[in-house]
């Protein structure tokens, strides 16, 4: 576990660098305070924190919806100010938690084609990009639907298609599975996992669901009071009881199961599984070792 440093480039060049950025809302509430955050090409960064910790505020700064009052947002090393923030949408696509705030056109096809058209594509090319993006998210059957009459899960898929159609370098998801039924939550997670395997995009997710974070993250940033207070892999952070308690987060279910199976294991609990697959592997290895030990004792 490490606390982020704003000028740390040890992990390689960043697509996006949030450099000691702060933002205060009109009512005086602090959204971000000296936030240090990086997104590198091809990685999956999950921003975890309790409600009100600053996750959504950070996401809205990544594509210029908000701009910092102090500090800087850099894209490929170039500082983005209020005058240049509209250029960010070419690099960063955001899927907001409230899909209704993204969908505005009369039909799904028109909505998804809007972004490519704004990139300068002619109508036929924009339509082709839109159809391809809808196919990619498994929502081709919605092409002529009216967004206002769709379910929350369908709207979320269409919102993701609208971002994919613009081919950004970074896609940021604000609470991507919240308020969805289990089927659509599973579809959205599977879609994000597919993008992760594809490796074409850098992905940023905000969530308080550490089970989801454990399944998807390459790197986790834990946010509290508008700042990143800890950074590391899921295995680094999710076995740190004191950290999770201090930041209002709950251990993933796999961690709780592993702890229950090893009540005297302290805080090491190697190999510290964080996903179902890792837990199954650890249990099989443990069972195999136990069987071998029993055989040796019998033979002895």
Secondary structure, 3 states (H helix, E strand, C coil): CECCCCCCCCCCCCCEEEEEEEEECCCCCEEEEEEEEEECCCCEEEEECCCCCCHHHHHHHHCCCCCCCEEEEEECCEECCCCCHHHHHHCEEEECCCHHHCCCCCCHHHHHHHHHHHCCCCHHHHHHHHHHHHHHCCCHHHCCCCHHHCCHHHHHHHHHHHHHCCCCCEEEEECCCCCCCHHHHHHHHHHHHHHHHHCCCEEEEEECCHHHHHHHCCEEEEEECCEEEEEECHHHHCCCHHHHHHCCCCCCHHHHHHHHHCCCCCCCCCCCCCCHHHHHHHHHHHHHHHHHHHHHHHHC
